[in-house]
Amino acid sequence: MARIYVGIGSNVERLANVRSAVAALRRHFGTLQLSRVYESEAVGFVGADFYNMVAGFDSPLTIPEVVAVLREIEAGHGRERRGGRFAPRTLDLDLLLYGDRVVEEQGIRVPREEILTCAFVLRPLAEIAPDLRHPENGRTLRELWDGFGWSGQRLMPVDVRL
């Protein structure tokens, strides 16, 4: 059984979609460890602000199986992939970490590179797993967050009940 971390983001009906995504993840994977919700600006395009958070859970599913469940949940929330990588989205579910695995195959990259470059990924991840070591560089998520260069990325906690 692997410990899995998934990034959750939305900038279209963001509160409803984040809440619904958490409910769907619970239905598929059971008990979740959840970070706070953060509001951040769109990165890579001009668009509405996002709500972002991270969920952690244990699952016996393989990486491709987990990704298939995430894509199914996204599709159920009206996610369309034709808008390109940097576009508004109803729901974005990204596999961030799968245990200590390092994988790049079938279009899947784990650990997700945004862990090291995006505050809206690293901060909530470090919040729920501060002592977890990044599988490639060996530093804890707390160390990575403490040394993170903000680069002007605005990130605000939002008081939301899930």
N, C-alpha and C positions, 0 to 999 in steps of 0.2 A: 504494500500500500504506500503510495507516494503522497507527500505533503505538496499541495498545489496552491499557487497564488495566481489570482486573476485580477487584472485591472478592469474596472467598470467605468465607462464614461458616456455622457450624453450632453448634447447641446440643443436638442429639439424636445420640447416637453420634458425637460431634463429630470425634474423631481419624480414625475409619474414613471418615466422609463427606468430610472435608477431603482426606485422602489420595486417595480415589477421585475426587474432583472434579479434583484436579491431574492425575491420570492421564487422565481424560476430556478435559480441556482440551488436554493434550499430544497425544492422538489426533486431536483436531479442528484444532488450530492449530500443532502442532510445538513448537519450542523455546520455553520459558517463562523469563521472569525472575521469580524468586519472592522475596518478602519473608520474614522470619521469621513464625512463627505467634505470635499474641498471644491471651491470654485476657482477656476483658472481661465485665463484668456485662451482663445484658440491659438494653436501653434502651427505655423506653416501656411495659414490662410486667414483671411478676414472673415469673421463670423461671430455668432453669439458665444458668450462665455459657456464653458463646460462645467458640469458637476462631475467630479472624479472621486473614486475610492478604490480600495482593494479588498478582496475577499480571499480568505485562506480556508482550505478544507483538505480532507484526506479522501483518496479514491484509488480503487484498484484498476481504473481504466488506464489504457495506454495514452501516450501523447496524442496520436491521431484521433482516438476516440473522444478525448476531452475536447479537442479542437472542434470535432464534429458537433458535440453537444453545444458548445459556445456559438457556433455558426447557426445552429437550429434556433437557439434562443434569440439571437440577433434577428434572424429572418422573421420570427414570430412578432418582433417589435417593429417591423417595417423597414429594417436595415436594407439599403440598396448599396451594392458595391460598385456600381458603375460611375459614381461621382468622383472616383480617384481617392488616393490616400489622404489628401488634405482637403476635406470637405465636411460640411455639417452632417451630423448623424444622429439618428434616433437612439441608437445604442451601439457601443463599441465594447466588446469583451475580448481582452487580450490575455493569452497565456503568458504570464511573466516568468514563473519558475515552476519546475516540475522536479521536486526533490533536489538533488545536487547534479542532475543531468545537464550535459552540454550537448545540444543537438542542433544540426542544421541539415534538414532534409525535407523533401516534399513541400517546400515553401514555408516551413516552420522553423523558427529560430528561437531556441531556448538556451540560456536566459535571454529575455527580450532586451534589445539594446537600449531602449528608452529608460530602463532602470537607471542607467548611468548618465543620462542626458536630460531627463524631464523631471522637474520638481513634482509635477502632479502624479507621477508614478512612484518616485523614490520616497517622498515624504510619507504617504499613507502606508507603503510597504514597510518602511523602517518603523513606523508607529506600531504595527502589529507583530513584527518579527525583528526587533532591533539586534538580537544576537545571532541571527542567521547569517552565515557567510555566503558571499557571492561566489557561485561555483567556478568562476573563471579567475578572479583576482584575489580571492581568499579574505577580503576585508569584510567586516560585519556591515550590515545595512545601516546601523547606527554610525559607524565610522564614515561610511560613504555619505550619509546625510550631513553629518557634522562638517565634512570637507567639501560639500557641494557648492559649486560656484553658481550663484543665483542667476546670473546673466539676464537680469531684468524680468524673470518669470514671476508674475504675480500669482500668489496662492493664498486663499483665505479659507479658514475652516467655516463650515456652514452648520448651524444648529438644526439638524434634521433627524427625526426618529424613523428608523427602518424596522 
